[in-house]
Amino acid sequence: MSLYALWLRAAPVLGALDFAGADGVQLFSAEALAALHHPPLNPDIPALIVAEGVPDLAALRCVLGNQYPDDHTLQVVRAGAAVETVPLAALPDAAGEWLALGVPPLVRPGSFERFQEVIAHLRAPEGCPWDRKQTHRSLRPYLLEEAYEVLDALDADNPDALREELGDLLLQIVLHSQIALEAGEFRMSDVLAHVIEKIIRRHPHVWGSVDVSDDQEVKVNWDRLKQAEKAENGVPASRLDGVAKALPALTQAYSYQDRAARVKFDWDAIAPVIAKVHEEIAELSAAQTATEREAETGDLLFAVVNWARWAWTRSRRCGRPMPASTAASPSSSSRLPRRTARLTTCRSTRWMRCGKRPKTMGYRLQGSEANENSRLVSKPGVCRGARI
């Protein structure tokens, strides 16, 4: 339906709707809206949904339910401008012909646009001195802290805490985007456009003709597409690229191992994985100098992470690949010696930051740190290596 046709249908019923105090209204086709999965509507602004034929009310309710609560009151306009109010959850049962559907704004402001206005106001000349002073660098610790608080809420299985912590994390994201906008770097629309394009491009089995049988094939296709994109941009294709250098050391180790395993660069059984741990323990025990002990400690931790990845179905547990019962236990960390706790939380262990590369699943990483063109090479008599 064209915009002109929509307006011709909407104009006669606008007066019958109770949109008092509204500064504007959104106009949308019922048929087009019912074909989506999320409504492209600002929930802080009233909307008028116009029917051309007989749209699927059940589908329409489902789409609107992705934005509005079930008890949100809708205004159904029928022939003769008669208006009936029904909760969103009852919409599929509102039988009979109808001309339009009025959707009032949410009781509490809850749109992304409203949130962007709040953050932009904070950064404005009449805004908050503290927020105006912030930079990308000064906000770095808060971004990390909020991300971990989200993980805490997830681990606690607390939806109320998760809702709050996701909001705090979103605050950091929007604040960084506003700072970038003011510096002429990028806009929030650029951030969203990039991730939208990437998600659609990386899911050809959803927005294309590619067939997949399970989630593992999805991961394989994702990696293949990612490497192809890097090749197009002239970036050396290494599957170790993209592991964030700011990750905690154990999580970073897990990420390297997981990426290698995706291309079958892994042990065939857990026995040699365990043997590797014992081998590293022996090497650490035989270390003579502080430099050797530091390096061998990193190798041991790397091997232990790999054992954990194997033994517990590669469960990340937010960087703690261990059984859920242990990770969830408040007393588990207190049972660790202080010296071990310092080692496992240190982000500057030699295998992460210095010259010696870790021994990975029976292989040693080789290559230039500068050009990030790393590859795995097998030890003699172990198994073949492959560039990843």
C-alpha positions as CSV (number, residue, x, y, z in Angstrom):
1,M,0.0,0.0,0.0
2,S,1.4,3.4,-0.9
3,L,1.8,6.2,1.6
4,Y,-1.0,8.2,-0.1
5,A,-3.3,5.2,0.1
6,L,-2.4,4.7,3.8
7,W,-3.2,8.3,4.5
8,L,-6.6,8.2,2.7
9,R,-7.6,5.3,5.0
10,A,-6.1,6.8,8.1
11,A,-7.5,10.4,7.9
12,P,-11.1,9.5,8.5
13,V,-10.4,7.5,11.7
14,L,-7.7,9.7,13.3
15,G,-10.3,11.9,15.0
16,A,-11.9,8.8,16.7
17,L,-8.7,7.8,18.4
18,D,-7.6,9.0,21.8
19,F,-4.1,10.3,21.2
20,A,-4.3,13.3,23.4
21,G,-1.1,15.3,24.0
22,A,0.7,13.5,21.2
23,D,3.3,15.5,19.2
24,G,3.0,13.2,16.2
25,V,1.8,9.8,15.0
26,Q,3.3,6.9,13.2
27,L,1.5,5.4,10.2
28,F,2.0,1.8,9.1
29,S,0.3,-0.9,7.0
30,A,-1.2,-3.8,9.0
31,E,-0.3,-6.3,6.3
32,A,3.4,-5.1,6.1
33,L,3.7,-5.1,9.9
34,A,2.3,-8.6,10.3
35,A,5.0,-10.0,8.0
36,L,7.8,-8.8,10.3
37,H,9.2,-10.1,13.6
38,H,9.7,-6.8,15.4
39,P,7.7,-3.7,14.9
40,P,9.7,-0.7,13.4
41,L,7.8,1.6,15.8
42,N,8.9,4.1,18.4
43,P,7.0,2.9,21.5
44,D,7.0,6.5,22.9
45,I,5.0,7.8,20.0
46,P,1.4,6.7,19.2
47,A,1.0,4.6,16.1
48,L,-1.9,4.1,13.7
49,I,-2.0,0.7,11.9
50,V,-4.2,0.7,8.9
51,A,-5.8,-2.4,7.3
52,E,-6.2,-2.8,3.6
53,G,-7.8,-6.2,3.5
54,V,-8.1,-8.8,6.3
55,P,-4.6,-9.0,8.0
56,D,-3.5,-11.9,10.2
57,L,-4.4,-10.6,13.7
58,A,-2.5,-13.5,15.4
59,A,0.6,-12.6,13.5
60,L,0.1,-8.9,14.1
61,R,-0.3,-9.5,17.9
62,C,2.9,-11.6,17.9
63,V,4.9,-8.8,16.2
64,L,3.5,-6.0,18.4
65,G,4.2,-8.3,21.4
66,N,7.9,-8.0,20.7
67,Q,7.7,-4.3,21.7
68,Y,4.6,-3.8,23.9
69,P,3.4,-5.7,27.0
70,D,0.4,-8.1,26.8
71,D,-1.8,-5.7,28.8
72,H,-1.1,-2.7,26.6
73,T,-4.4,-1.3,25.6
74,L,-5.1,-1.0,21.9
75,Q,-7.9,1.0,20.1
76,V,-9.7,-1.0,17.4
77,V,-11.5,1.2,14.9
78,R,-14.4,-0.4,13.1
79,A,-16.8,0.8,10.4
80,G,-18.6,4.0,11.4
81,A,-15.6,5.1,13.5
82,A,-16.7,2.9,16.4
83,V,-13.8,2.4,18.7
84,E,-13.3,-0.7,21.0
85,T,-10.4,-0.9,23.5
86,V,-8.8,-4.3,23.9
87,P,-5.6,-5.5,25.5
88,L,-2.9,-6.6,23.1
89,A,-3.1,-10.2,24.3
90,A,-6.8,-10.3,23.2
91,L,-6.2,-8.9,19.8
92,P,-6.5,-12.3,17.9
93,D,-10.0,-12.8,19.4
94,A,-11.2,-9.3,18.3
95,A,-13.2,-10.8,15.4
96,G,-14.9,-8.8,12.7
97,E,-14.0,-6.2,10.2
98,W,-11.9,-3.3,11.3
99,L,-10.4,-0.3,9.6
100,A,-7.5,0.7,11.8
101,L,-5.7,-0.1,15.0
102,G,-4.5,2.7,17.4
103,V,-1.4,1.9,19.5
104,P,-0.9,4.4,22.3
105,P,2.6,5.1,23.6
106,L,4.0,3.1,26.5
107,V,3.2,4.4,30.0
108,R,6.9,4.8,30.8
109,P,9.3,6.1,28.1
110,G,11.1,3.1,26.7
111,S,12.4,3.8,23.3
112,F,16.0,3.7,22.1
113,E,15.5,7.2,20.6
114,R,14.5,8.5,24.0
115,F,17.5,6.9,25.6
116,Q,19.8,8.6,23.0
117,E,18.2,11.9,23.8
118,V,18.9,11.4,27.5
119,I,22.6,10.7,26.8
120,A,22.9,13.5,24.3
121,H,21.4,15.9,26.9
122,L,24.0,14.7,29.5
123,R,26.8,15.6,27.1
124,A,25.3,18.9,26.0
125,P,26.6,22.3,27.4
126,E,23.8,22.4,29.9
127,G,24.3,18.7,30.8
128,C,26.3,17.0,33.5
129,P,29.9,18.1,34.1
130,W,31.0,14.6,34.9
131,D,29.5,13.1,31.7
132,R,30.8,15.9,29.5
133,K,34.3,15.3,30.8
134,Q,34.4,11.6,29.9
135,T,36.4,10.1,27.0
136,H,36.6,6.7,25.4
137,R,39.7,6.0,27.5
138,S,38.2,7.3,30.8
139,L,35.1,5.1,30.4
140,R,37.1,1.9,29.7
141,P,37.0,0.5,33.3
142,Y,33.2,1.2,33.5
143,L,32.5,-0.8,30.3
144,L,34.5,-3.7,31.7
145,E,32.8,-3.5,35.1
146,E,29.3,-3.4,33.6
147,A,30.0,-6.3,31.4
148,Y,31.0,-8.4,34.4
149,E,28.0,-7.4,36.3
150,V,25.8,-8.6,33.4
151,L,27.6,-11.9,33.7
152,D,27.0,-12.0,37.4
153,A,23.3,-11.6,36.9
154,L,23.3,-14.3,34.3
155,D,25.2,-16.7,36.6
156,A,22.7,-15.9,39.4
157,D,19.8,-16.6,37.1
158,N,18.2,-13.3,38.2
159,P,16.0,-11.7,35.5
160,D,15.4,-8.5,37.5
161,A,19.2,-8.0,38.0
162,L,19.8,-8.9,34.4
163,R,17.4,-6.2,33.2
164,E,19.1,-3.6,35.3
165,E,22.6,-4.6,34.4
166,L,21.8,-4.7,30.6
167,G,20.6,-1.2,30.9
168,D,23.8,-0.1,32.6
169,L,25.9,-1.8,29.9
170,L,23.7,-0.1,27.2
171,L,24.4,3.2,28.9
172,Q,28.1,2.7,28.2
173,I,27.6,1.7,24.6
174,V,25.4,4.7,23.9
175,L,27.7,7.1,25.8
176,H,30.7,5.8,23.7
177,S,28.6,6.4,20.5
178,Q,27.7,9.9,21.5
179,I,31.3,10.7,22.3
180,A,32.3,9.4,18.8
181,L,29.6,11.4,17.2
182,E,30.8,14.6,18.8
183,A,34.4,13.8,17.7
184,G,33.2,13.2,14.1
185,E,34.2,9.5,14.2
186,F,30.8,7.7,13.7
187,R,27.1,7.8,14.6
188,M,25.0,5.2,16.4
189,S,23.3,4.6,13.0
190,D,26.7,3.6,11.6
191,V,27.2,1.1,14.5
192,L,23.8,-0.4,13.9
193,A,24.1,-0.5,10.1
194,H,27.5,-2.3,10.3
195,V,26.2,-5.0,12.7
196,I,22.9,-5.5,10.7
197,E,24.8,-6.0,7.5
198,K,27.3,-8.4,9.1
199,I,24.6,-10.5,10.8
200,I,22.6,-10.8,7.5
201,R,25.8,-11.6,5.5
202,R,27.0,-14.2,8.0
203,H,23.6,-16.0,8.1
204,P,23.0,-17.1,4.4
205,H,20.9,-20.0,5.8
206,V,18.4,-17.4,7.1
207,W,18.7,-14.6,4.4
208,G,19.8,-16.8,1.6
209,S,19.7,-20.2,0.0
210,V,22.4,-22.0,2.1
211,D,21.2,-25.2,3.9
212,V,22.7,-26.2,7.3
213,S,21.9,-29.3,9.3
214,D,22.9,-28.1,12.8
215,D,24.6,-25.4,14.8
216,Q,28.0,-26.8,14.1
217,E,27.6,-26.2,10.4
218,V,26.5,-22.6,11.2
219,K,29.8,-22.0,13.1
220,V,31.8,-23.5,10.2
221,N,30.0,-21.3,7.7
222,W,30.5,-18.3,9.9
223,D,34.2,-18.8,10.1
224,R,34.5,-19.5,6.4
225,L,32.6,-16.2,5.6
226,K,34.7,-14.3,8.1
227,Q,38.0,-15.5,6.5
228,A,36.6,-14.6,3.0
229,E,35.8,-11.1,4.2
230,K,39.3,-10.7,5.6
231,A,40.8,-11.9,2.3
232,E,38.7,-9.4,0.4
233,N,40.0,-6.6,2.6
234,G,43.6,-7.7,2.2
235,V,43.9,-9.0,5.8
236,P,46.0,-12.2,6.3
237,A,43.5,-15.0,7.0
238,S,44.4,-16.5,10.4
239,R,41.8,-18.1,12.6
240,L,43.7,-16.8,15.6
241,D,43.0,-13.2,14.5
242,G,40.2,-11.5,16.3
243,V,40.8,-12.9,19.8
244,A,40.7,-9.7,21.9
245,K,44.0,-8.9,23.6
246,A,42.1,-7.3,26.5
247,L,40.5,-10.6,27.4
248,P,41.3,-12.2,30.8
249,A,44.2,-14.6,30.3
250,L,42.3,-17.8,30.9
251,T,39.4,-16.7,28.6
252,Q,42.0,-15.7,25.9
253,A,43.6,-19.2,26.2
254,Y,40.2,-20.8,25.8
255,S,39.4,-18.7,22.7
256,Y,42.6,-19.7,21.0
257,Q,42.0,-23.4,21.7
258,D,38.3,-23.2,20.7
259,R,39.2,-21.6,17.3
260,A,41.8,-24.2,16.6
261,A,39.3,-27.0,17.4
262,R,36.8,-25.6,15.0
263,V,39.1,-26.6,12.1
264,K,39.8,-30.0,13.7
265,F,43.2,-28.9,15.0
266,D,42.8,-30.7,18.3
267,W,43.6,-33.9,20.1
268,D,41.4,-37.0,19.2
269,A,41.0,-38.0,22.8
270,I,41.4,-36.6,26.3
271,A,44.3,-38.8,27.4
272,P,47.1,-36.8,25.6
273,V,45.4,-33.6,26.9
274,I,45.9,-34.9,30.5
275,A,49.4,-36.1,29.7
276,K,50.2,-32.6,28.5
277,V,49.2,-31.1,31.8
278,H,51.5,-33.6,33.7
279,E,54.3,-32.7,31.2
280,E,53.9,-29.0,32.0
281,I,53.9,-29.7,35.7
282,A,57.2,-31.5,35.4
283,E,58.7,-28.7,33.3
284,L,57.6,-26.1,35.9
285,S,59.1,-28.2,38.7
286,A,62.4,-28.4,36.8
287,A,62.5,-24.6,36.0
288,Q,65.6,-23.0,37.5
289,T,65.1,-19.3,37.1
290,A,62.3,-16.8,37.6
291,T,62.0,-16.3,33.9
292,E,61.7,-20.0,33.2
293,R,59.2,-20.4,36.1
294,E,57.1,-17.6,34.7
295,A,57.1,-19.1,31.2
296,E,56.3,-22.6,32.4
297,T,53.5,-21.4,34.6
298,G,51.9,-19.9,31.5
299,D,52.3,-23.1,29.6
300,L,50.8,-25.1,32.5
301,L,47.8,-22.8,32.8
302,F,47.3,-23.0,29.0
303,A,47.3,-26.8,29.2
304,V,44.9,-26.8,32.2
305,V,42.4,-24.6,30.3
306,N,42.6,-27.1,27.4
307,W,41.9,-30.0,29.8
308,A,38.9,-28.1,31.3
309,R,37.6,-27.4,27.7
310,W,37.7,-31.2,27.0
311,A,36.5,-32.5,30.4
312,W,33.5,-30.2,30.8
313,T,32.0,-30.0,27.3
314,R,33.8,-26.8,26.5
315,S,31.7,-24.8,28.8
316,R,32.9,-21.2,29.0
317,R,31.3,-20.2,32.2
318,C,32.3,-16.6,31.5
319,G,36.0,-17.4,31.2
320,R,35.9,-20.1,33.9
321,P,35.8,-23.4,32.0
322,M,34.8,-25.6,35.0
323,P,31.8,-27.6,36.2
324,A,28.8,-25.4,36.9
325,S,28.7,-26.7,40.5
326,T,32.2,-25.4,41.1
327,A,31.8,-22.1,39.2
328,A,28.6,-21.3,41.1
329,S,30.1,-22.1,44.5
330,P,30.9,-19.0,46.5
331,S,33.5,-20.9,48.5
332,S,35.3,-22.3,45.6
333,S,37.7,-19.4,45.2
334,S,38.5,-19.3,48.9
335,R,39.8,-22.9,48.7
336,L,42.5,-21.8,46.2
337,P,45.9,-20.7,47.7
338,R,46.4,-17.0,47.3
339,R,49.5,-17.6,45.2
340,T,47.5,-19.6,42.6
341,A,44.7,-17.1,42.6
342,R,47.3,-14.4,41.7
343,L,48.6,-16.5,38.9
344,T,45.3,-17.3,37.3
345,T,44.1,-13.7,37.4
346,C,47.3,-12.1,36.2
347,R,46.9,-10.6,32.8
348,S,50.6,-10.2,32.1
349,T,51.8,-13.8,32.3
350,R,54.6,-14.5,29.8
351,W,52.6,-16.7,27.5
352,M,50.2,-13.8,26.9
353,R,52.5,-10.8,26.7
354,C,56.1,-11.8,26.2
355,G,58.3,-13.6,23.7
356,K,57.7,-17.2,24.4
357,R,54.7,-18.7,22.8
358,P,52.4,-21.2,24.6
359,K,52.5,-24.9,23.8
360,T,49.0,-25.4,22.4
361,M,47.5,-28.9,22.6
362,G,50.9,-30.5,21.7
363,Y,51.9,-27.7,19.3
364,R,54.0,-24.6,19.6
365,L,52.7,-21.4,18.2
366,Q,55.1,-19.9,15.7
367,G,55.1,-16.7,13.7
368,S,55.5,-13.0,14.0
369,E,53.8,-11.1,16.8
370,A,54.0,-8.0,14.8
371,N,52.1,-9.1,11.7
372,E,49.8,-11.4,13.6
373,N,50.3,-14.1,11.0
374,S,50.5,-16.9,13.6
375,R,50.3,-20.6,12.8
376,L,50.4,-23.8,14.6
377,V,53.2,-26.3,13.8
378,S,53.2,-29.8,15.1
379,K,56.0,-31.3,17.2
380,P,57.8,-34.2,15.6
381,G,56.0,-37.5,16.3
382,V,52.8,-35.8,17.6
383,C,50.5,-35.2,14.7
384,R,50.4,-32.9,11.7
385,G,50.0,-29.2,12.0
386,A,47.9,-26.8,10.0
387,R,47.8,-23.2,9.5
388,I,44.8,-21.7,11.2
